[in-house]
Amino acid sequence: MLDQKKIGNFLKELRTEKNLTQAQLAEQFGVTNRSVSRWETGSNLPDISLIVEIADFYGVDVREIIDGERKRENMDKDIKEVADKMADYAKEEKSKHLTAIQILSILCVVALLIATTSQLLSFSPDIGNVVALLCTLAGLALTFVIALYVLGVLKKIKNNKPLITAITIVTVTLVSIGILQVIGFAAIFAFLLFDVASSKIQVYDDPYDVYVMGKSGKDIFLDTPNNMFYIFPEEIPEEEKITEYQLTYYNPWDPQYIAYMTVEYTPEEYASEMERLSEIGIEKYTGYYTVTDEPAGYDLVAMHSDEYQGFVYAMIPEGAGEDNTTITYVGIWFCNYVMDLDYTEYIPNEYLLTGFDATDENPYEIERLGTDEEMLKRSFTLQ
């Protein structure tokens, strides 16, 4: 029976005679410091494929290592040949397994490269895709390092200090960039969440308090898009002529407006206003946001529409005669194909265009975002 502790002491003695550290010996045979330590404490023995190499390195016989002491007589030639053949056999068996692992590692790298390329080609900017891509890149990097190790490339370049330094710098740089991107994306996402949480729906019922329609408003300024309310009167009518008014403003990340105002004009003012509105005319509006017709019970006299942002229009009661002097103005303006508030709470239903739908996942939104990739990216960027 082998005396492992005796063999370990003998191996330690041989190393000491050569004035070598465990680290130097480990580098000589391509093993770890811990492996050398385990040999010398007797808790483990070198692989049979290494016994002959160790014996040749120290200038002793294989039998001397196995016995754990020096022998005066030389090892029998036949015994040494048997040992050599056993070592060669062990190397061949290892080589077969190593070849299979090498092939498998190369296939894994190729598969992850294909997966990464596919994700990049079909990438759309949302948090799920970003996380998936980062995980795939991390897996690719790890698998690539493993492949270099099993192919023996790392062993060949480990003594090339300039190359190791360059690889370290590149790796640290790429990892840092990836970490910064993740942190930046998380910060933007957190800011958007905070912006949404802190945004409040603002409702105004006095047109003279809000600078949003013409030059008469005051005190409060809202960043109304250009020409959004040009259908509304250029000057806000006298207070006693406005029979109803409400402006709702909400800006979680993009401004959204719901406004309506009904004005009772004098006959002369009504004629002048109708002339102004007729010059504006009625733009195409059906088909946008599933709209099929004008509001039930009303006739449109002016319309500004946008297939992306909504509608601003003026209307009078349906079939109004010559004695009518009432005009109702309506503005519903937003973006991204959906309103982030329940608009039905902030405008009478009878003022809405027939079929109008700007709720979340409305048919118009699904149709446009499903067929227009550029608009999808624009929607994400705005949000």
C-alpha positions as CSV (number, residue, x, y, z in Angstrom):
1,M,0.0,0.0,0.0
2,L,1.2,3.5,-0.9
3,D,2.4,5.7,1.9
4,Q,1.0,9.0,0.6
5,K,2.5,11.1,3.5
6,K,5.9,9.6,2.9
7,I,5.6,10.3,-0.9
8,G,4.6,13.9,0.0
9,N,7.6,14.4,2.2
10,F,9.9,13.1,-0.5
11,L,8.4,15.4,-3.1
12,K,8.8,18.3,-0.7
13,E,12.4,17.3,-0.1
14,L,13.1,17.2,-3.9
15,R,11.6,20.6,-4.4
16,T,13.6,22.1,-1.6
17,E,16.8,20.7,-3.0
18,K,16.1,22.6,-6.2
19,N,15.3,25.8,-4.3
20,L,11.9,26.1,-5.8
21,T,8.7,27.5,-4.3
22,Q,5.4,25.8,-4.7
23,A,4.3,28.5,-7.1
24,Q,7.3,28.0,-9.3
25,L,6.8,24.2,-9.4
26,A,3.1,24.7,-10.1
27,E,3.9,26.9,-13.1
28,Q,6.5,24.3,-14.3
29,F,3.8,21.6,-14.5
30,G,0.8,23.7,-15.4
31,V,-1.1,23.1,-12.1
32,T,-2.2,25.2,-9.2
33,N,-0.3,26.1,-6.1
34,R,-2.9,24.2,-4.1
35,S,-2.2,21.0,-6.1
36,V,1.5,21.1,-5.2
37,S,0.6,21.7,-1.6
38,R,-1.8,18.7,-1.5
39,W,1.0,16.5,-3.1
40,E,3.5,17.5,-0.4
41,T,1.1,17.0,2.5
42,G,0.1,13.6,1.2
43,S,-3.6,14.5,0.9
44,N,-3.5,13.9,-2.9
45,L,-1.0,12.5,-5.4
46,P,0.0,13.7,-8.8
47,D,-1.8,12.2,-11.9
48,I,-0.1,9.2,-13.3
49,S,0.7,11.2,-16.4
50,L,2.8,13.6,-14.3
51,I,4.8,11.0,-12.3
52,V,7.2,10.4,-15.1
53,E,7.6,14.1,-15.9
54,I,8.2,14.9,-12.2
55,A,10.8,12.0,-12.0
56,D,12.7,13.3,-15.0
57,F,12.6,16.9,-13.7
58,Y,14.1,15.9,-10.3
59,G,16.4,13.3,-11.9
60,V,15.1,10.3,-9.9
61,D,13.3,7.1,-10.8
62,V,9.6,6.7,-10.9
63,R,9.9,3.9,-8.3
64,E,11.7,6.2,-5.9
65,I,8.8,8.6,-6.0
66,I,6.3,5.8,-5.5
67,D,8.3,4.4,-2.6
68,G,8.9,7.9,-1.2
69,E,12.7,7.4,-0.8
70,R,15.8,7.3,-2.9
71,K,17.1,3.9,-4.2
72,R,20.7,3.1,-5.0
73,E,19.8,0.8,-7.9
74,N,18.3,2.1,-11.1
75,M,14.7,1.3,-11.9
76,D,14.3,-1.7,-14.0
77,K,14.0,-0.8,-17.7
78,D,10.9,-2.9,-18.2
79,I,9.2,-1.2,-15.3
80,K,10.0,2.2,-16.6
81,E,8.6,1.3,-20.1
82,V,5.4,0.1,-18.4
83,A,5.2,3.4,-16.5
84,D,5.8,5.4,-19.7
85,K,3.0,3.4,-21.5
86,M,0.6,4.0,-18.7
87,A,1.4,7.7,-18.7
88,D,0.9,7.8,-22.5
89,Y,-2.4,6.0,-22.1
90,A,-3.6,8.4,-19.5
91,K,-2.7,11.3,-21.7
92,E,-4.6,9.9,-24.6
93,E,-7.7,9.4,-22.5
94,K,-7.5,12.9,-21.3
95,S,-6.9,14.2,-24.8
96,K,-10.2,12.5,-26.0
97,H,-12.2,14.2,-23.2
98,L,-10.4,17.5,-23.7
99,T,-11.1,17.5,-27.5
100,A,-14.8,17.0,-26.8
101,I,-14.9,19.9,-24.3
102,Q,-13.0,22.1,-26.8
103,I,-15.5,21.4,-29.6
104,L,-18.4,22.0,-27.2
105,S,-16.9,25.4,-26.0
106,I,-16.4,26.6,-29.6
107,L,-20.0,25.6,-30.5
108,C,-21.3,27.5,-27.4
109,V,-19.3,30.6,-28.4
110,V,-20.8,30.5,-32.0
111,A,-24.3,30.0,-30.6
112,L,-24.0,33.0,-28.3
113,L,-22.6,35.1,-31.1
114,I,-25.6,34.2,-33.3
115,A,-28.0,35.0,-30.4
116,T,-26.3,38.3,-29.7
117,T,-26.4,39.3,-33.4
118,S,-30.1,38.3,-33.7
119,Q,-30.9,40.4,-30.6
120,L,-29.0,43.4,-32.0
121,L,-30.8,43.2,-35.4
122,S,-34.2,43.0,-33.8
123,F,-33.5,45.2,-30.9
124,S,-36.3,47.5,-29.6
125,P,-35.6,49.8,-26.7
126,D,-37.4,48.5,-23.7
127,I,-36.1,47.3,-20.3
128,G,-36.7,43.6,-21.0
129,N,-34.7,43.6,-24.2
130,V,-31.9,45.6,-22.6
131,V,-31.5,43.2,-19.7
132,A,-31.7,40.2,-22.1
133,L,-29.0,41.6,-24.3
134,L,-26.7,42.4,-21.3
135,C,-27.1,38.9,-20.0
136,T,-26.4,37.4,-23.4
137,L,-23.2,39.5,-23.7
138,A,-22.1,38.5,-20.2
139,G,-22.6,34.8,-21.1
140,L,-20.7,35.3,-24.4
141,A,-17.8,36.9,-22.6
142,L,-17.6,34.1,-19.9
143,T,-18.0,31.3,-22.5
144,F,-15.2,32.9,-24.7
145,V,-12.8,32.9,-21.7
146,I,-13.6,29.3,-20.9
147,A,-13.0,28.4,-24.6
148,L,-9.6,30.1,-24.5
149,Y,-8.8,28.1,-21.4
150,V,-9.7,24.7,-22.7
151,L,-8.0,25.4,-26.0
152,G,-4.8,26.2,-24.2
153,V,-4.6,29.7,-25.4
154,L,-4.6,31.3,-22.0
155,K,-1.7,29.1,-20.9
156,K,0.3,30.2,-23.8
157,I,-0.3,33.9,-23.3
158,K,-0.2,34.1,-19.5
159,N,3.5,34.9,-19.5
160,N,3.0,37.6,-22.1
161,K,2.6,40.5,-19.6
162,P,2.0,43.3,-22.2
163,L,-0.8,41.2,-23.8
164,I,-2.3,40.3,-20.4
165,T,-2.3,44.0,-19.5
166,A,-4.0,45.0,-22.8
167,I,-6.6,42.4,-22.4
168,T,-7.3,43.5,-18.8
169,I,-7.6,47.1,-19.8
170,V,-10.0,46.3,-22.6
171,T,-12.1,44.0,-20.4
172,V,-12.3,46.5,-17.6
173,T,-13.2,49.3,-20.0
174,L,-16.0,47.2,-21.7
175,V,-17.4,46.1,-18.3
176,S,-17.3,49.6,-17.0
177,I,-19.1,50.9,-20.1
178,G,-21.7,48.2,-19.7
179,I,-22.2,49.0,-16.0
180,L,-22.5,52.8,-16.7
181,Q,-25.1,52.0,-19.4
182,V,-27.1,50.0,-16.9
183,I,-26.8,52.7,-14.3
184,G,-27.8,55.4,-16.8
185,F,-30.8,53.4,-18.0
186,A,-31.9,52.7,-14.4
187,A,-31.5,56.4,-13.6
188,I,-33.6,57.5,-16.6
189,F,-36.2,54.9,-15.8
190,A,-36.3,56.1,-12.1
191,F,-36.6,59.7,-13.3
192,L,-39.5,58.8,-15.5
193,L,-41.3,57.0,-12.7
194,F,-40.7,59.9,-10.4
195,D,-41.9,62.4,-13.1
196,V,-45.1,60.4,-13.5
197,A,-45.7,60.0,-9.8
198,S,-45.2,63.7,-9.2
199,S,-47.2,65.0,-12.1
200,K,-50.7,66.1,-11.2
201,I,-53.8,66.7,-13.4
202,Q,-54.5,70.4,-13.4
203,V,-58.1,71.6,-14.1
204,Y,-58.9,75.3,-14.8
205,D,-62.4,76.7,-15.1
206,D,-61.5,80.4,-15.5
207,P,-60.2,81.2,-19.0
208,Y,-58.8,84.5,-17.7
209,D,-56.4,82.7,-15.4
210,V,-54.7,80.6,-18.1
211,Y,-52.5,81.9,-20.9
212,V,-53.3,79.3,-23.4
213,M,-55.7,80.7,-25.9
214,G,-54.7,84.0,-27.5
215,K,-53.3,86.9,-25.6
216,S,-56.1,87.5,-23.1
217,G,-55.1,84.8,-20.7
218,K,-52.8,85.6,-17.8
219,D,-51.2,84.4,-14.5
220,I,-50.7,80.8,-15.6
221,F,-48.7,79.8,-18.7
222,L,-48.9,76.3,-20.2
223,D,-46.5,75.2,-22.9
224,T,-49.2,74.8,-25.5
225,P,-48.0,73.5,-28.9
226,N,-48.0,76.0,-31.8
227,N,-51.3,76.4,-33.5
228,M,-53.1,73.9,-31.2
229,F,-55.8,76.3,-30.2
230,Y,-55.9,78.6,-33.2
231,I,-59.4,77.5,-33.8
232,F,-60.4,79.0,-30.4
233,P,-61.1,82.8,-30.5
234,E,-57.9,84.8,-30.8
235,E,-59.2,87.0,-27.9
236,I,-61.1,85.5,-25.0
237,P,-64.7,86.8,-25.1
238,E,-66.2,88.8,-22.3
239,E,-66.9,86.7,-19.2
240,E,-70.7,87.0,-19.4
241,K,-70.6,85.5,-22.9
242,I,-68.8,82.3,-21.9
243,T,-71.5,79.9,-20.7
244,E,-69.0,77.1,-20.0
245,Y,-65.3,76.6,-19.9
246,Q,-62.8,74.0,-18.7
247,L,-59.2,73.3,-19.5
248,T,-57.5,70.1,-18.2
249,Y,-53.7,69.9,-18.4
250,Y,-51.6,66.8,-17.6
251,N,-47.9,66.4,-18.3
252,P,-46.4,63.1,-17.0
253,W,-43.7,63.2,-19.7
254,D,-45.6,64.8,-22.7
255,P,-48.2,67.6,-22.3
256,Q,-51.8,66.6,-22.8
257,Y,-54.8,69.0,-23.1
258,I,-58.6,68.7,-22.9
259,A,-60.4,72.0,-23.4
260,Y,-63.9,73.0,-24.2
261,M,-65.6,76.4,-24.2
262,T,-69.1,77.5,-25.3
263,V,-69.7,81.2,-26.2
264,E,-73.0,83.0,-26.7
265,Y,-72.2,85.8,-29.2
266,T,-74.2,88.8,-30.4
267,P,-75.5,88.3,-33.9
268,E,-72.8,90.6,-35.3
269,E,-70.0,88.8,-33.4
270,Y,-71.4,85.4,-34.4
271,A,-71.4,86.3,-38.1
272,S,-67.8,87.5,-37.9
273,E,-66.7,84.4,-36.0
274,M,-68.4,82.1,-38.4
275,E,-66.7,83.8,-41.3
276,R,-63.3,83.3,-39.5
277,L,-64.0,79.7,-38.9
278,S,-65.2,79.0,-42.4
279,E,-61.8,80.3,-43.7
280,I,-60.1,77.7,-41.5
281,G,-62.2,75.0,-42.9
282,I,-62.5,71.3,-42.0
283,E,-59.5,69.1,-42.3
284,K,-59.8,65.3,-42.8
285,Y,-60.4,63.7,-39.4
286,T,-62.3,60.5,-39.9
287,G,-60.1,57.4,-39.4
288,Y,-57.9,59.0,-36.9
289,Y,-58.4,57.3,-33.4
290,T,-61.3,55.3,-34.9
291,V,-63.4,58.5,-35.4
292,T,-66.3,58.0,-37.8
293,D,-68.2,61.2,-37.7
294,E,-68.8,64.6,-36.0
295,P,-70.2,64.7,-32.5
296,A,-73.8,63.5,-32.3
297,G,-76.2,66.5,-32.3
298,Y,-73.6,68.9,-33.7
299,D,-72.3,70.2,-37.0
300,L,-68.6,70.9,-37.4
301,V,-67.8,74.4,-38.7
302,A,-63.9,74.2,-38.4
303,M,-61.5,71.3,-37.7
304,H,-57.8,71.0,-37.2
305,S,-56.7,67.4,-37.0
306,D,-53.5,65.4,-36.6
307,E,-53.2,61.7,-37.1
308,Y,-50.8,61.5,-34.2
309,Q,-51.8,64.3,-31.8
310,G,-55.5,64.7,-31.9
311,F,-58.2,67.3,-32.8
312,V,-59.2,70.9,-32.2
313,Y,-62.6,71.9,-33.6
314,A,-65.5,74.3,-33.4
315,M,-69.2,73.2,-33.8
316,I,-72.7,74.5,-33.5
317,P,-76.0,72.7,-32.6
318,E,-77.1,70.4,-35.4
319,G,-79.7,72.1,-37.7
320,A,-79.2,75.4,-36.0
321,G,-81.2,78.2,-37.7
322,E,-80.4,81.8,-38.4
323,D,-81.2,82.8,-34.9
324,N,-78.4,80.6,-33.4
325,T,-75.4,82.5,-31.9
326,T,-73.8,79.8,-29.9
327,I,-70.5,78.1,-30.8
328,T,-68.7,75.4,-28.8
329,Y,-64.9,75.0,-29.1
330,V,-63.2,71.7,-28.3
331,G,-59.5,70.7,-28.1
332,I,-58.1,67.2,-27.4
333,W,-54.4,67.2,-27.9
334,F,-51.8,64.6,-26.8
335,C,-49.3,62.2,-28.3
336,N,-48.1,58.6,-28.4
337,Y,-51.6,57.4,-29.6
338,V,-53.0,57.2,-26.1
339,M,-54.1,59.6,-23.3
340,D,-52.7,58.9,-19.8
341,L,-55.8,60.1,-18.1
342,D,-59.5,59.2,-18.3
343,Y,-60.6,62.0,-20.7
344,T,-64.3,61.1,-20.2
345,E,-64.1,62.6,-16.7
346,Y,-63.0,65.9,-18.1
347,I,-65.3,66.6,-21.1
348,P,-69.0,65.9,-21.8
349,N,-69.4,62.8,-23.9
350,E,-71.6,64.7,-26.3
351,Y,-68.6,66.9,-27.3
352,L,-66.5,64.0,-28.3
353,L,-66.2,63.0,-32.0
354,T,-68.2,59.9,-32.8
355,G,-66.1,56.7,-32.3
356,F,-63.2,58.6,-30.7
357,D,-61.0,56.2,-28.6
358,A,-57.7,57.2,-27.0
359,T,-57.7,54.7,-24.2
360,D,-54.7,52.4,-23.5
361,E,-54.2,49.8,-26.2
362,N,-57.0,51.3,-28.4
363,P,-57.3,49.8,-31.9
364,Y,-55.7,52.8,-33.6
365,E,-52.7,52.7,-31.3
366,I,-52.2,48.9,-31.9
367,E,-52.5,49.4,-35.6
368,R,-50.0,52.2,-35.8
369,L,-47.4,50.8,-33.4
370,G,-47.7,47.4,-34.8
371,T,-47.0,48.4,-38.4
372,D,-44.7,51.4,-37.9
373,E,-41.4,50.5,-36.2
374,E,-40.0,54.0,-36.4
375,M,-43.1,55.3,-34.6
376,L,-42.6,52.7,-31.9
377,K,-39.1,53.9,-31.3
378,R,-40.3,57.5,-31.3
379,S,-43.0,56.5,-28.8
380,F,-40.4,55.0,-26.4
381,T,-38.0,58.0,-26.8
382,L,-40.8,60.5,-25.9
383,Q,-41.8,58.4,-22.9
